[in-house]
């Protein structure tokens, strides 16, 4: 098996919504295809990946540094022992050649795209869904176990914000979700409390609500915010402060009995180690949300899981940020605690949801080819 080409396309994922930190009017993402000389059923086999939303596309870095390194390598440097499959762990070392340690900013997202496409390719060459490949190699859960999913959204919108929020949550509940996450921290506290009350009222009795501050609150506001939210039955408060201010996170954790959701903006095992050492988090309640694609991909995420488990955390406390098919396969395969899904987002898993649970299907690889938006996003790349 030989890699014959790697192509990236920048895709607009703009929307007229915002959270406490950013607006999405100019948001972009990268779509990536790895072409090979392998064929299945008479058709060429591609490795495919699509970005996590919120960090813009990575085309420049991919074309300047990371794609050329993989294309320049001999097949025996990235193939598995049989020579017919690909070994993403070996390929990762090729992609990261001559990269200094540290600097976990935009680079991890670019590398994560290549890594994700390689795992999609590896599963397709085995003619298996990615979740099944990962369960066999690294997992602890029973194969084909249903995955706890929650509906992520609740952005601020122009117009009647509360009415639109209620309509959105009612739609998620009707679709089978029992947990929903909404945005807070981007409006005066009184309005955010009305958003929370509106959302709780729209949920069924067995539903639960999480809120996301998107790391936008300075110290005094963050402390006042968690104090005000203490009276509400929230599943967690997400990113209430700067993600690298571990001292402030520890202060918030000591003050807040509610669970915290932390880690979306940390992109390496080294950063996660510092979070565990200095962030004051509590393994009995807090959840860790490192984004697999934005953290150099699954290869680095496996190191992150090893770091967590060495410090007494369960992988069931991991609910990665993302909302797309690749992350869903990883959550299902590795037996993580749950999956964030953006039901109206690009390449969200659109499988039946029953009482907040979603069961993976048997599509080979990640399953992008079965998604409604596949031709629109990847048609030119696989032509």
C-alpha positions as CSV (number, residue, x, y, z in Angstrom):
1,X,0.0,0.0,0.0
2,X,1.3,3.4,-1.0
3,X,0.1,6.9,-0.3
4,X,-0.2,8.6,-3.6
5,X,-1.5,12.1,-2.7
6,X,-2.8,14.2,0.1
7,X,-5.2,17.1,-0.5
8,X,-6.7,19.8,1.7
9,X,-9.7,22.0,1.1
10,X,-10.8,25.0,3.2
11,X,-14.5,24.9,3.8
12,X,-16.7,27.7,5.2
13,X,-18.7,26.8,8.3
14,X,-19.9,30.3,9.0
15,X,-23.0,30.9,11.0
16,X,-24.8,33.9,12.5
17,X,-24.2,32.7,16.1
18,X,-21.7,33.5,18.8
19,X,-20.6,32.3,22.2
20,X,-19.0,34.2,25.0
21,X,-15.6,34.4,23.3
22,X,-16.1,34.4,19.5
23,X,-18.5,34.8,16.7
24,X,-18.8,32.3,13.8
25,X,-19.4,34.7,10.9
26,X,-16.0,33.9,9.3
27,X,-15.4,30.4,10.6
28,X,-13.6,28.0,8.3
29,X,-12.5,24.3,8.6
30,X,-10.2,21.9,6.7
31,X,-11.3,18.8,4.9
32,X,-8.4,16.4,4.1
33,X,-8.1,13.3,1.9
34,X,-5.3,10.9,1.7
35,X,-5.3,9.0,-1.6
36,X,-3.7,5.5,-1.9
37,X,-3.1,2.8,-4.6
38,X,-5.2,0.4,-2.5
39,X,-8.6,-0.7,-3.8
40,X,-11.6,-2.4,-2.2
41,X,-14.5,-3.7,-4.3
42,X,-12.8,-2.2,-7.4
43,X,-12.8,1.3,-5.9
44,X,-9.8,3.3,-4.6
45,X,-9.4,3.6,-0.8
46,X,-9.1,7.1,0.7
47,X,-8.4,8.2,4.2
48,X,-10.7,11.1,5.1
49,X,-10.8,13.7,7.9
50,X,-12.7,16.8,8.8
51,X,-11.9,19.5,11.3
52,X,-13.2,20.1,14.7
53,X,-15.1,23.5,14.5
54,X,-13.8,26.6,16.3
55,X,-10.2,26.9,15.3
56,X,-10.3,27.7,11.6
57,X,-8.7,25.8,8.8
58,X,-5.1,24.5,8.7
59,X,-4.3,24.5,5.0
60,X,-1.1,26.6,5.2
61,X,0.6,24.5,7.8
62,X,-0.5,21.3,6.2
63,X,0.9,22.2,2.8
64,X,4.1,23.8,4.0
65,X,5.3,21.3,6.6
66,X,3.2,18.2,7.3
67,X,1.9,16.9,4.0
68,X,5.3,17.0,2.3
69,X,7.0,14.9,5.1
70,X,4.5,12.1,4.7
71,X,4.5,12.1,0.9
72,X,8.3,12.0,0.9
73,X,8.4,8.9,3.1
74,X,8.9,5.4,1.7
75,X,5.8,3.1,2.2
76,X,7.7,0.8,4.5
77,X,8.1,3.7,6.9
78,X,4.3,4.1,7.4
79,X,2.9,0.7,6.5
80,X,2.0,-2.0,9.1
81,X,3.9,-5.3,9.3
82,X,1.9,-6.8,6.4
83,X,2.7,-3.9,4.1
84,X,-1.0,-3.9,3.1
85,X,-2.2,-1.6,5.8
86,X,-1.1,1.7,7.3
87,X,0.2,2.2,10.8
88,X,-0.9,5.7,12.1
89,X,1.5,5.5,15.1
90,X,4.5,5.1,12.8
91,X,3.2,7.7,10.4
92,X,2.8,10.2,13.2
93,X,6.5,10.2,13.8
94,X,7.2,11.0,10.2
95,X,4.8,13.9,10.2
96,X,6.3,15.4,13.4
97,X,9.9,15.0,12.3
98,X,12.0,18.1,13.0
99,X,9.2,19.7,15.1
100,X,10.4,21.2,18.4
101,X,8.7,20.1,21.7
102,X,6.0,22.5,22.9
103,X,4.3,25.1,20.8
104,X,0.9,23.6,21.1
105,X,-1.1,26.3,19.3
106,X,-2.3,25.8,15.7
107,X,0.1,23.0,14.9
108,X,-1.8,20.2,16.7
109,X,-5.0,20.8,14.7
110,X,-3.1,20.4,11.4
111,X,-1.3,17.2,12.5
112,X,-4.6,15.9,14.0
113,X,-6.2,16.1,10.6
114,X,-3.6,13.8,9.0
115,X,-3.7,11.5,12.0
116,X,-7.5,11.2,11.8
117,X,-7.4,10.5,8.0
118,X,-4.8,7.8,8.7
119,X,-7.0,6.1,11.2
120,X,-9.9,6.2,8.8
121,X,-7.7,4.7,6.2
122,X,-6.4,2.0,8.6
123,X,-9.9,0.9,9.4
124,X,-11.1,0.9,5.8
125,X,-8.1,-1.3,4.8
126,X,-9.3,-3.8,7.5
127,X,-12.9,-3.3,6.2
128,X,-14.1,-2.5,9.7
129,X,-15.6,0.5,11.4
130,X,-13.0,2.6,13.2
131,X,-14.7,2.1,16.6
132,X,-14.3,-1.6,16.2
133,X,-10.6,-1.4,15.3
134,X,-10.0,0.9,18.3
135,X,-12.0,-1.4,20.6
136,X,-9.9,-4.4,19.6
137,X,-6.6,-2.5,20.0
138,X,-7.1,-0.1,22.9
139,X,-10.6,-0.3,24.2
140,X,-12.1,-1.5,27.5
141,X,-15.9,-1.3,26.6
142,X,-17.9,-4.1,25.1
143,X,-18.0,-3.8,21.3
144,X,-21.0,-2.1,19.8
145,X,-21.9,-0.6,23.2
146,X,-24.3,2.4,23.0
147,X,-22.6,5.8,23.7
148,X,-24.0,8.5,25.9
149,X,-24.5,11.6,23.8
150,X,-25.5,15.2,24.5
151,X,-26.8,17.9,22.2
152,X,-24.4,20.9,22.1
153,X,-25.7,24.3,21.0
154,X,-27.6,27.0,22.7
155,X,-25.5,29.8,21.0
156,X,-26.5,33.5,21.3
157,X,-28.6,34.7,18.4
158,X,-29.9,38.0,17.2
159,X,-33.6,38.6,17.9
160,X,-35.6,36.9,20.6
161,X,-32.7,34.9,22.1
162,X,-34.8,33.1,24.7
163,X,-37.6,32.0,22.3
164,X,-35.0,30.6,19.9
165,X,-33.2,28.8,22.7
166,X,-36.4,27.2,23.9
167,X,-37.3,26.1,20.3
168,X,-33.8,24.6,19.9
169,X,-33.9,22.6,23.1
170,X,-37.4,21.3,22.5
171,X,-36.1,20.0,19.1
172,X,-33.2,18.2,20.8
173,X,-35.6,16.6,23.4
174,X,-37.9,15.5,20.6
175,X,-34.9,13.9,18.9
176,X,-34.2,11.7,21.9
177,X,-31.5,13.7,23.8
178,X,-31.8,13.9,27.6
179,X,-28.8,16.2,28.1
180,X,-28.2,19.6,26.4
181,X,-25.4,22.2,26.7
182,X,-25.9,25.9,26.1
183,X,-23.7,29.0,26.0
184,X,-23.4,31.4,28.9
185,X,-20.9,34.1,29.9
186,X,-21.5,36.3,26.9
187,X,-24.4,38.4,28.3
188,X,-25.2,40.1,31.5
189,X,-25.6,37.6,34.4
190,X,-29.3,38.3,34.7
191,X,-29.9,37.4,31.1
192,X,-27.7,34.3,31.3
193,X,-29.7,33.1,34.3
194,X,-32.9,33.5,32.3
195,X,-31.3,31.4,29.6
196,X,-30.5,28.7,32.1
197,X,-34.1,28.8,33.5
198,X,-35.5,28.7,30.0
199,X,-33.4,25.7,29.1
200,X,-34.3,23.8,32.3
201,X,-38.0,24.5,31.7
202,X,-37.8,23.2,28.1
203,X,-36.1,19.9,29.3
204,X,-38.1,16.9,30.5
205,X,-38.1,15.9,34.1
206,X,-35.3,13.4,33.4
207,X,-33.2,15.8,31.4
208,X,-30.1,17.6,32.5
209,X,-28.3,20.8,31.4
210,X,-24.7,21.8,31.1
211,X,-23.4,25.4,30.5
212,X,-20.3,26.6,28.6
213,X,-18.5,29.9,29.4
214,X,-16.0,29.4,26.6
215,X,-13.1,30.5,28.8
216,X,-14.2,34.1,28.5
217,X,-14.6,35.2,32.1
218,X,-11.9,37.2,34.1
219,X,-11.3,36.2,37.7
220,X,-13.9,38.3,39.6
221,X,-16.6,37.5,37.1
222,X,-15.8,33.8,37.0
223,X,-16.0,33.6,40.8
224,X,-19.3,35.5,40.9
225,X,-20.6,33.4,38.0
226,X,-20.1,30.1,39.7
227,X,-21.5,31.5,42.9
228,X,-24.7,32.5,41.1
229,X,-25.0,29.1,39.3
230,X,-24.6,27.1,42.5
231,X,-28.4,27.1,43.0
232,X,-29.1,25.4,39.7
233,X,-29.0,21.6,39.1
234,X,-26.4,21.7,36.3
235,X,-24.5,18.7,34.9
236,X,-21.4,20.8,34.7
237,X,-20.0,24.3,34.2
238,X,-17.6,24.3,31.2
239,X,-14.5,26.5,30.8
240,X,-15.3,29.1,33.4
241,X,-11.8,30.7,33.2
242,X,-8.7,31.0,31.0
243,X,-7.7,27.4,30.2
244,X,-4.0,28.0,31.1
245,X,-4.6,29.8,34.3
246,X,-4.4,26.7,36.5
247,X,-4.3,28.7,39.7
248,X,-7.6,30.4,38.9
249,X,-9.1,27.0,37.9
250,X,-8.0,25.6,41.2
251,X,-9.6,28.6,43.0
252,X,-12.9,28.1,41.0
253,X,-12.9,24.3,41.8
254,X,-12.4,24.9,45.5
255,X,-15.3,27.3,45.5
256,X,-17.7,25.4,43.2
257,X,-19.4,22.2,44.3
258,X,-20.8,21.6,40.8
259,X,-18.8,19.6,38.3
260,X,-16.5,21.5,36.0
261,X,-15.8,20.6,32.3
262,X,-12.2,21.5,31.4
263,X,-9.6,20.8,28.8
264,X,-11.1,21.7,25.4
265,X,-8.3,24.3,24.8
266,X,-5.4,22.0,25.9
267,X,-3.7,20.2,23.0
268,X,-1.0,17.9,24.4
269,X,-0.3,15.3,27.1
270,X,2.2,17.7,28.6
271,X,-0.5,20.4,29.0
272,X,-2.9,17.9,30.5
273,X,-0.3,16.8,33.0
274,X,0.0,20.4,34.2
275,X,-3.7,20.7,34.5
276,X,-3.9,17.6,36.7
277,X,-1.0,18.8,38.8
278,X,-2.1,22.4,39.3
279,X,-5.7,22.9,38.2
280,X,-7.4,21.6,41.4
281,X,-9.7,19.3,39.5
282,X,-11.6,16.5,41.2
283,X,-11.7,13.0,39.7
284,X,-15.0,12.2,41.5
285,X,-17.0,14.8,39.5
286,X,-15.2,16.9,36.9
287,X,-15.0,15.9,33.3
288,X,-12.1,16.3,30.8
289,X,-12.9,17.5,27.3
290,X,-9.6,17.5,25.3
291,X,-10.5,17.6,21.6
292,X,-9.0,14.5,19.9
293,X,-8.6,16.1,16.5
294,X,-7.1,19.4,17.8
295,X,-4.7,17.5,20.1
296,X,-2.5,16.1,17.4
297,X,-5.1,13.3,16.8
298,X,-5.7,10.0,18.3
299,X,-2.0,9.1,18.6
300,X,-1.5,11.9,21.1
301,X,-4.8,11.3,22.7
302,X,-3.8,7.8,23.7
303,X,-0.8,9.4,25.5
304,X,-3.3,11.8,27.2
305,X,-5.4,8.8,28.4
306,X,-2.3,7.2,29.8
307,X,-1.4,10.4,31.7
308,X,-5.0,10.5,33.1
309,X,-5.1,6.9,34.2
310,X,-1.6,7.2,35.8
311,X,-3.0,10.0,38.0
312,X,-6.1,8.1,39.1
313,X,-8.6,9.4,36.5
314,X,-11.0,7.1,34.7
315,X,-11.4,7.3,31.0
316,X,-15.2,7.5,31.8
317,X,-14.5,11.1,32.9
318,X,-13.5,11.9,29.3
319,X,-16.2,13.6,27.2
320,X,-14.2,15.1,24.3
321,X,-15.0,18.3,22.6
322,X,-15.9,17.9,18.9
323,X,-19.3,16.8,17.8
324,X,-18.3,15.0,14.6
325,X,-18.0,11.4,13.4
326,X,-14.4,10.8,14.1
327,X,-14.7,11.7,17.8
328,X,-17.8,9.6,18.0
329,X,-15.9,6.6,16.8
330,X,-13.1,7.2,19.3
331,X,-15.5,7.6,22.2
332,X,-17.3,4.3,21.2
333,X,-14.1,2.4,20.6
334,X,-12.2,3.5,23.7
335,X,-15.1,3.4,26.1
336,X,-15.0,7.0,27.0
337,X,-17.7,8.7,29.1
338,X,-19.7,10.3,26.4
339,X,-19.9,12.3,23.1
340,X,-20.6,15.9,22.4
341,X,-22.7,16.2,19.3
342,X,-23.9,19.3,17.4
343,X,-27.0,17.9,15.8
344,X,-27.1,20.6,13.2
345,X,-23.3,20.7,12.7
346,X,-21.2,19.4,9.8
347,X,-20.6,15.6,9.9
348,X,-22.4,15.1,13.2
349,X,-23.4,11.5,13.7
350,X,-27.0,11.2,12.6
351,X,-27.9,7.9,14.1
352,X,-31.0,7.3,16.2
353,X,-30.9,8.7,19.7
354,X,-32.8,6.7,22.4
355,X,-33.0,8.3,25.8
356,X,-29.6,10.0,25.3
357,X,-27.8,7.0,23.9
358,X,-26.5,6.4,20.4
359,X,-25.3,3.1,19.0
360,X,-22.5,3.1,16.4
361,X,-23.1,1.5,13.0
362,X,-21.0,-0.8,10.8
363,X,-19.8,1.7,8.1
364,X,-16.1,1.0,7.4
365,X,-13.7,3.6,8.7
366,X,-15.2,6.7,10.2
367,X,-18.3,6.7,8.0
368,X,-17.9,10.0,6.2
369,X,-19.0,8.6,2.9
370,X,-22.5,7.9,4.3
371,X,-23.0,11.5,5.5
372,X,-25.4,13.7,3.6
373,X,-22.8,16.5,3.2
374,X,-20.0,14.1,1.9
375,X,-20.2,15.1,-1.8
376,X,-20.5,18.8,-1.0
377,X,-17.4,18.8,1.1
378,X,-15.2,16.0,-0.3
379,X,-16.5,15.5,-3.8
380,X,-13.7,17.5,-5.5
381,X,-11.0,16.0,-3.2
382,X,-11.9,12.3,-4.1
383,X,-12.7,12.9,-7.8
